């Protein structure tokens, strides 16, 4: 089922800042997306024949990310005295490129391979970053294809508490077979863990990163494209980080919307604090929307279904 655009117009990027089938809630659906990469270290994608110097290259780059978010890139030996790795933030449609990072490619004395390290700081801007090789300072850039991606340190990333700002970076393979990075940067973040769909509603378990819950914490469901908000009282853990909440069809009734309405989920740690977006960012999966697919639950003629947006944020669709 198609859904409306997955971003509320004007919503700030910082500080905001998937019952009927017998499948454990939150289990990735391999029948939905055949060929989804396995967790951890993944093999390279199939080789293609694109050769344009601006948009294609046969050169492959290995990468490994550690627990702190540091990424090491490794390329085969190459000519040139000063090759560099270019990371550029993919601009929005119709906009020019404005943000880039350049990394020096150092030579390994043992075998002549080249490597570059992207440190955790500075934090990358939120978005998708494409990778290129600059063989020489004035040479045309060559887009890079993936070799081995070692993402093992990301698999259990949701188990570690993160300070503010919450910065995430995930190497992934684009639809056309190139290596890129997906980055998020949030002042604070509510990481969705279990999502349980039953005939009574949708129960979400989450954990707050970069902030703490207070006694007056609330969950806010905002009807996309409007100022309409539904407020729920969450159940909280003793450590002021864990929470859970249940949404039933009755909670989202009477919204005056059309055939399909989408509600975006936020946590407000205390009265007056900025709302924090609920999503799932802290593992090795860069794009979750078509992988984690949840059933709908129907009551009194309406159905609600949780899903992840194109930004891996949590939303609830009502039909």
The 8 nearest C-alpha neighbors of each residue, nearest first, counted from 0:
[[1, 2, 3, 259, 316, 318, 304, 292],
 [0, 2, 3, 4, 259, 316, 5, 261],
 [1, 3, 0, 4, 259, 5, 261, 316],
 [4, 2, 5, 1, 261, 260, 259, 6],
 [3, 5, 6, 2, 7, 308, 309, 223],
 [6, 4, 308, 3, 309, 7, 310, 2],
 [5, 7, 4, 8, 10, 308, 223, 310],
 [6, 8, 10, 223, 224, 9, 5, 4],
 [9, 7, 10, 6, 224, 223, 11, 4],
 [8, 10, 7, 11, 6, 12, 224, 223],
 [9, 11, 7, 8, 12, 6, 15, 13],
 [12, 10, 13, 9, 15, 14, 16, 8],
 [11, 13, 15, 10, 16, 14, 185, 125],
 [14, 12, 16, 185, 15, 11, 186, 184],
 [16, 13, 15, 186, 185, 187, 275, 273],
 [16, 14, 275, 276, 274, 13, 11, 12],
 [14, 15, 13, 186, 185, 275, 187, 12],
 [293, 292, 306, 305, 291, 25, 294, 307],
 [19, 20, 196, 197, 294, 21, 296, 295],
 [18, 20, 294, 21, 295, 296, 197, 22],
 [21, 19, 18, 22, 294, 23, 293, 24],
 [20, 22, 19, 23, 18, 24, 294, 26],
 [21, 23, 20, 24, 26, 18, 25, 19],
 [24, 22, 26, 25, 21, 195, 18, 20],
 [25, 23, 195, 26, 194, 22, 196, 193],
 [24, 26, 194, 291, 23, 27, 17, 193],
 [25, 27, 24, 23, 28, 291, 22, 292],
 [28, 26, 291, 290, 29, 25, 292, 31],
 [29, 27, 30, 31, 290, 291, 26, 292],
 [28, 30, 31, 32, 33, 27, 35, 290],
 [31, 29, 28, 32, 33, 27, 290, 34],
 [30, 32, 29, 28, 33, 290, 289, 292],
 [31, 33, 29, 30, 35, 290, 34, 289],
 [34, 32, 29, 35, 30, 31, 28, 36],
 [33, 35, 36, 32, 29, 37, 30, 31],
 [34, 36, 33, 32, 37, 29, 290, 31],
 [37, 35, 34, 38, 41, 42, 39, 284],
 [38, 36, 35, 39, 41, 40, 34, 42],
 [37, 39, 36, 40, 154, 283, 41, 151],
 [40, 38, 151, 150, 149, 41, 37, 154],
 [39, 41, 149, 148, 150, 151, 38, 147],
 [40, 42, 148, 147, 39, 149, 43, 37],
 [43, 41, 147, 44, 146, 148, 40, 36],
 [42, 44, 146, 145, 147, 41, 45, 148],
 [43, 45, 46, 42, 176, 145, 146, 172],
 [46, 44, 47, 43, 176, 42, 145, 144],
 [45, 47, 44, 48, 57, 176, 43, 144],
 [48, 46, 49, 45, 176, 57, 50, 175],
 [47, 49, 50, 46, 57, 55, 56, 51],
 [50, 48, 55, 47, 51, 56, 57, 54],
 [49, 51, 55, 56, 52, 48, 57, 54],
 [52, 50, 55, 54, 53, 49, 56, 141],
 [53, 51, 141, 55, 54, 50, 56, 140],
 [54, 52, 51, 141, 140, 55, 142, 139],
 [53, 55, 51, 142, 52, 141, 56, 50],
 [56, 54, 50, 51, 49, 142, 52, 53],
 [57, 55, 58, 50, 142, 141, 143, 52],
 [56, 58, 59, 144, 55, 50, 143, 49],
 [57, 59, 56, 143, 144, 60, 74, 142],
 [60, 58, 144, 145, 146, 143, 57, 74],
 [59, 61, 74, 146, 145, 73, 144, 72],
 [62, 60, 146, 147, 73, 72, 148, 145],
 [61, 63, 72, 148, 71, 73, 149, 147],
 [62, 64, 149, 71, 70, 148, 150, 65],
 [65, 63, 70, 69, 68, 150, 71, 149],
 [64, 66, 68, 69, 67, 152, 70, 63],
 [65, 67, 152, 68, 64, 153, 69, 156],
 [68, 66, 65, 69, 119, 64, 118, 152],
 [69, 67, 119, 65, 66, 64, 70, 168],
 [68, 70, 118, 119, 65, 64, 67, 117],
 [71, 69, 64, 117, 63, 116, 68, 72],
 [72, 70, 116, 63, 62, 115, 117, 64],
 [71, 73, 62, 115, 114, 61, 116, 60],
 [74, 72, 114, 61, 60, 113, 62, 71],
 [73, 75, 60, 113, 112, 114, 61, 76],
 [76, 74, 112, 113, 77, 73, 111, 60],
 [77, 75, 112, 111, 113, 74, 78, 110],
 [76, 78, 75, 79, 112, 113, 111, 134],
 [79, 77, 80, 76, 134, 82, 81, 135],
 [78, 80, 81, 82, 134, 135, 77, 76],
 [79, 81, 82, 78, 135, 134, 77, 106],
 [80, 82, 79, 135, 83, 134, 136, 104],
 [83, 81, 134, 135, 133, 104, 79, 80],
 [82, 84, 103, 104, 133, 102, 132, 81],
 [83, 85, 132, 102, 101, 131, 133, 103],
 [86, 84, 101, 131, 130, 100, 132, 87],
 [87, 85, 130, 100, 99, 129, 128, 101],
 [86, 88, 99, 128, 129, 98, 89, 100],
 [87, 89, 128, 98, 127, 90, 99, 129],
 [90, 88, 127, 128, 87, 129, 91, 96],
 [91, 89, 96, 94, 88, 95, 92, 97],
 [90, 92, 94, 93, 89, 95, 96, 88],
 [93, 91, 94, 90, 95, 89, 96, 88],
 [92, 94, 91, 95, 90, 96, 89, 97],
 [93, 95, 91, 92, 90, 96, 97, 89],
 [96, 94, 97, 90, 93, 91, 92, 89],
 [97, 95, 90, 98, 94, 89, 88, 87],
 [96, 98, 95, 99, 88, 90, 87, 94],
 [99, 97, 88, 87, 96, 100, 89, 90],
 [98, 100, 87, 86, 88, 97, 101, 85],
 [99, 101, 86, 85, 87, 102, 98, 84],
 [100, 102, 85, 84, 86, 83, 99, 103],
 [103, 101, 84, 83, 115, 104, 85, 100],
 [102, 104, 83, 115, 105, 84, 82, 101],
 [105, 103, 115, 83, 114, 113, 82, 102],
 [104, 106, 113, 114, 103, 115, 107, 112],
 [105, 107, 113, 111, 112, 108, 114, 104],
 [108, 106, 111, 112, 109, 113, 110, 105],
 [107, 109, 111, 110, 106, 112, 113, 105],
 [110, 108, 107, 111, 112, 106, 113, 76],
 [111, 109, 112, 108, 107, 76, 106, 75],
 [110, 112, 107, 76, 108, 106, 109, 113],
 [113, 111, 76, 75, 107, 110, 74, 106],
 [112, 114, 106, 74, 105, 104, 73, 107],
 [113, 115, 73, 104, 105, 72, 74, 106],
 [114, 116, 104, 72, 71, 103, 102, 105],
 [115, 117, 71, 70, 118, 72, 114, 69],
 [118, 116, 70, 69, 71, 119, 115, 102],
 [117, 119, 69, 120, 116, 70, 121, 68],
 [120, 118, 69, 68, 121, 122, 117, 67],
 [121, 119, 122, 118, 123, 117, 69, 68],
 [120, 122, 119, 123, 118, 117, 124, 166],
 [123, 121, 120, 119, 124, 166, 184, 118],
 [124, 122, 121, 125, 182, 184, 183, 166],
 [123, 125, 126, 184, 122, 182, 183, 88],
 [126, 124, 183, 182, 184, 123, 127, 181],
 [125, 127, 182, 181, 124, 183, 128, 88],
 [128, 126, 181, 89, 180, 88, 182, 129],
 [127, 129, 88, 180, 87, 179, 89, 86],
 [128, 130, 179, 87, 86, 89, 180, 88],
 [131, 129, 86, 85, 179, 143, 142, 178],
 [130, 132, 142, 85, 141, 143, 140, 84],
 [131, 133, 84, 141, 140, 134, 85, 83],
 [132, 134, 140, 83, 135, 82, 84, 138],
 [135, 133, 82, 132, 79, 138, 83, 136],
 [136, 134, 138, 82, 133, 137, 81, 79],
 [135, 137, 138, 133, 134, 81, 82, 83],
 [138, 136, 135, 139, 133, 134, 140, 82],
 [139, 137, 135, 136, 134, 133, 140, 141],
 [140, 138, 141, 133, 137, 52, 53, 134],
 [139, 141, 133, 132, 131, 53, 138, 142],
 [142, 140, 132, 131, 52, 53, 56, 55],
 [141, 143, 131, 55, 56, 54, 130, 132],
 [144, 142, 131, 59, 58, 56, 177, 130],
 [143, 145, 177, 59, 178, 58, 60, 176],
 [146, 144, 178, 59, 60, 43, 177, 61],
 [145, 147, 61, 43, 60, 59, 148, 42],
 [146, 148, 61, 42, 43, 41, 149, 62],
 [149, 147, 62, 41, 40, 63, 61, 150],
 [148, 150, 40, 63, 151, 39, 62, 147],
 [149, 151, 39, 40, 152, 153, 64, 148],
 [152, 150, 39, 153, 154, 149, 40, 38],
 [151, 153, 66, 150, 65, 154, 64, 155],
 [154, 152, 282, 156, 283, 151, 150, 155],
 [153, 155, 282, 283, 151, 156, 152, 39],
 [156, 154, 157, 153, 158, 282, 152, 159],
 [155, 157, 153, 281, 282, 158, 154, 159],
 [156, 158, 281, 155, 159, 282, 190, 160],
 [159, 157, 156, 155, 160, 281, 154, 206],
 [160, 158, 157, 156, 161, 155, 281, 208],
 [159, 161, 208, 158, 162, 157, 209, 207],
 [160, 162, 208, 209, 165, 159, 163, 164],
 [163, 161, 209, 164, 165, 208, 160, 210],
 [164, 162, 209, 165, 186, 187, 161, 208],
 [163, 165, 186, 185, 162, 187, 166, 209],
 [164, 166, 163, 185, 184, 187, 186, 162],
 [165, 167, 184, 183, 164, 185, 122, 168],
 [168, 166, 183, 182, 184, 165, 169, 281],
 [167, 169, 182, 181, 180, 183, 170, 68],
 [170, 168, 181, 180, 285, 171, 283, 182],
 [171, 169, 180, 179, 181, 168, 178, 172],
 [172, 170, 179, 180, 178, 169, 285, 173],
 [173, 171, 178, 177, 176, 179, 174, 145],
 [172, 174, 176, 177, 175, 178, 171, 179],
 [175, 173, 176, 172, 177, 171, 178, 44],
 [174, 176, 173, 177, 172, 47, 178, 144],
 [177, 175, 173, 174, 172, 144, 44, 178],
 [178, 176, 144, 173, 172, 143, 175, 145],
 [179, 177, 172, 145, 144, 171, 143, 173],
 [178, 180, 129, 128, 171, 170, 130, 172],
 [181, 179, 170, 128, 169, 127, 171, 182],
 [182, 180, 127, 169, 168, 126, 285, 170],
 [181, 183, 168, 125, 126, 167, 127, 180],
 [184, 182, 125, 167, 166, 185, 126, 168],
 [183, 185, 166, 125, 165, 124, 167, 182],
 [186, 184, 13, 165, 187, 16, 164, 14],
 [185, 187, 164, 14, 16, 13, 163, 165],
 [188, 186, 209, 185, 208, 16, 165, 163],
 [187, 189, 208, 275, 207, 276, 190, 185],
 [190, 188, 207, 277, 206, 208, 205, 276],
 [191, 189, 279, 206, 205, 278, 277, 188],
 [192, 190, 205, 279, 278, 204, 277, 189],
 [191, 193, 205, 204, 190, 194, 279, 203],
 [194, 192, 204, 203, 195, 25, 191, 24],
 [195, 193, 203, 202, 24, 25, 204, 196],
 [194, 196, 202, 24, 201, 193, 197, 203],
 [197, 195, 201, 18, 200, 202, 194, 296],
 [198, 196, 199, 200, 18, 201, 195, 296],
 [197, 199, 296, 200, 297, 196, 18, 298],
 [200, 198, 197, 247, 201, 296, 298, 196],
 [201, 199, 247, 197, 246, 198, 196, 296],
 [200, 202, 196, 246, 245, 195, 197, 247],
 [203, 201, 245, 195, 244, 194, 246, 196],
 [202, 204, 194, 243, 244, 193, 245, 205],
 [205, 203, 243, 193, 192, 242, 191, 194],
 [206, 204, 191, 190, 192, 242, 241, 243],
 [207, 205, 241, 190, 189, 240, 242, 208],
 [206, 208, 189, 240, 188, 190, 241, 210],
 [209, 207, 188, 161, 210, 187, 160, 189],
 [208, 210, 163, 187, 162, 161, 164, 165],
 [209, 211, 208, 187, 207, 212, 268, 163],
 [212, 210, 239, 240, 268, 213, 207, 209],
 [211, 213, 268, 239, 216, 240, 269, 214],
 [214, 212, 216, 215, 269, 268, 211, 239],
 [213, 215, 216, 212, 269, 268, 235, 239],
 [214, 216, 269, 213, 270, 217, 268, 212],
 [217, 215, 268, 269, 213, 267, 214, 212],
 [216, 218, 232, 267, 231, 266, 233, 219],
 [219, 217, 266, 231, 230, 265, 267, 232],
 [218, 220, 230, 265, 229, 266, 264, 221],
 [221, 219, 264, 229, 263, 228, 262, 265],
 [222, 220, 228, 262, 263, 227, 223, 219],
 [223, 221, 262, 227, 225, 261, 228, 224],
 [224, 222, 225, 262, 261, 7, 221, 263],
 [223, 225, 7, 222, 8, 226, 221, 227],
 [226, 224, 227, 223, 222, 221, 228, 7],
 [225, 227, 228, 222, 221, 224, 223, 229],
 [228, 226, 225, 222, 221, 229, 254, 223],
 [229, 227, 221, 220, 222, 226, 219, 230],
 [228, 230, 220, 219, 221, 231, 227, 251],
 [229, 231, 219, 218, 220, 228, 217, 232],
 [232, 230, 218, 217, 233, 219, 229, 244],
 [231, 233, 217, 218, 234, 230, 216, 244],
 [234, 232, 244, 243, 217, 235, 242, 231],
 [233, 235, 243, 242, 244, 232, 236, 241],
 [234, 236, 242, 241, 233, 243, 239, 237],
 [237, 235, 241, 238, 239, 242, 240, 234],
 [236, 238, 239, 235, 240, 241, 242, 212],
 [237, 239, 240, 236, 241, 235, 211, 212],
 [240, 238, 212, 211, 237, 236, 241, 235],
 [239, 241, 207, 206, 238, 211, 212, 236],
 [240, 242, 206, 236, 235, 205, 239, 207],
 [243, 241, 235, 234, 205, 204, 236, 206],
 [242, 244, 204, 234, 203, 233, 205, 235],
 [243, 245, 233, 203, 202, 234, 246, 204],
 [246, 244, 202, 201, 203, 247, 200, 243],
 [245, 247, 201, 200, 250, 202, 244, 248],
 [246, 248, 200, 249, 250, 199, 201, 245],
 [249, 247, 250, 251, 252, 303, 298, 200],
 [248, 250, 252, 247, 251, 246, 253, 298],
 [251, 249, 247, 248, 252, 246, 229, 231],
 [250, 252, 249, 248, 254, 253, 247, 229],
 [253, 251, 249, 254, 250, 248, 255, 301],
 [254, 252, 255, 251, 256, 249, 250, 248],
 [253, 255, 256, 252, 251, 227, 222, 260],
 [254, 256, 253, 257, 252, 260, 258, 227],
 [257, 255, 254, 260, 258, 259, 253, 222],
 [256, 258, 259, 260, 255, 318, 254, 317],
 [257, 259, 318, 260, 256, 317, 255, 301],
 [260, 258, 318, 257, 317, 261, 316, 256],
 [259, 261, 317, 316, 256, 257, 318, 262],
 [262, 260, 316, 315, 223, 222, 317, 263],
 [261, 263, 222, 315, 221, 314, 220, 223],
 [262, 264, 314, 221, 220, 313, 315, 222],
 [263, 265, 220, 277, 314, 313, 219, 276],
 [266, 264, 276, 219, 275, 277, 274, 218],
 [267, 265, 218, 275, 274, 217, 219, 268],
 [266, 268, 274, 217, 269, 216, 272, 218],
 [269, 267, 216, 212, 213, 266, 211, 272],
 [270, 268, 216, 215, 213, 267, 272, 271],
 [269, 271, 272, 215, 216, 267, 268, 217],
 [270, 272, 269, 273, 267, 268, 274, 216],
 [271, 273, 269, 270, 267, 274, 268, 275],
 [272, 274, 267, 275, 14, 15, 271, 16],
 [275, 273, 267, 15, 266, 265, 272, 276],
 [276, 274, 15, 266, 265, 16, 188, 267],
 [275, 277, 265, 15, 188, 189, 264, 278],
 [278, 276, 189, 265, 264, 313, 312, 190],
 [279, 312, 277, 313, 190, 191, 311, 189],
 [278, 280, 190, 191, 311, 281, 312, 277],
 [279, 281, 282, 278, 311, 190, 167, 284],
 [282, 280, 157, 156, 279, 167, 153, 283],
 [281, 283, 153, 154, 156, 284, 280, 155],
 [284, 282, 153, 154, 150, 169, 285, 38],
 [285, 283, 286, 282, 287, 169, 280, 171],
 [284, 286, 169, 181, 283, 171, 287, 170],
 [287, 285, 284, 288, 311, 309, 310, 289],
 [286, 288, 290, 289, 291, 311, 307, 284],
 [289, 287, 307, 308, 290, 309, 286, 291],
 [290, 288, 287, 291, 292, 32, 31, 286],
 [291, 289, 287, 27, 288, 28, 292, 32],
 [292, 290, 27, 17, 287, 289, 288, 28],
 [293, 291, 17, 290, 289, 28, 306, 294],
 [17, 292, 294, 305, 291, 306, 295, 304],
 [295, 293, 18, 304, 19, 17, 296, 292],
 [294, 296, 304, 303, 302, 297, 293, 18],
 [295, 297, 302, 303, 198, 197, 200, 304],
 [298, 296, 302, 301, 295, 303, 300, 198],
 [297, 299, 300, 301, 302, 248, 296, 198],
 [300, 298, 301, 297, 248, 302, 249, 252],
 [299, 301, 298, 297, 302, 318, 248, 296],
 [302, 300, 297, 298, 318, 299, 303, 248],
 [303, 301, 297, 318, 296, 317, 295, 298],
 [304, 302, 317, 295, 316, 296, 248, 315],
 [303, 305, 295, 316, 315, 294, 306, 296],
 [306, 304, 315, 17, 314, 316, 293, 303],
 [305, 307, 17, 314, 313, 315, 308, 304],
 [308, 306, 313, 288, 311, 312, 314, 287],
 [307, 309, 311, 310, 312, 5, 288, 313],
 [308, 310, 311, 288, 5, 307, 286, 312],
 [309, 311, 308, 312, 307, 5, 286, 6],
 [312, 310, 308, 307, 309, 278, 279, 287],
 [278, 313, 311, 308, 307, 310, 277, 279],
 [314, 312, 278, 307, 277, 264, 306, 308],
 [313, 315, 263, 262, 306, 305, 264, 307],
 [316, 314, 305, 262, 304, 261, 306, 263],
 [315, 317, 261, 304, 303, 260, 305, 262],
 [316, 318, 303, 260, 302, 259, 261, 315],
 [317, 259, 302, 301, 258, 303, 260, 316]]
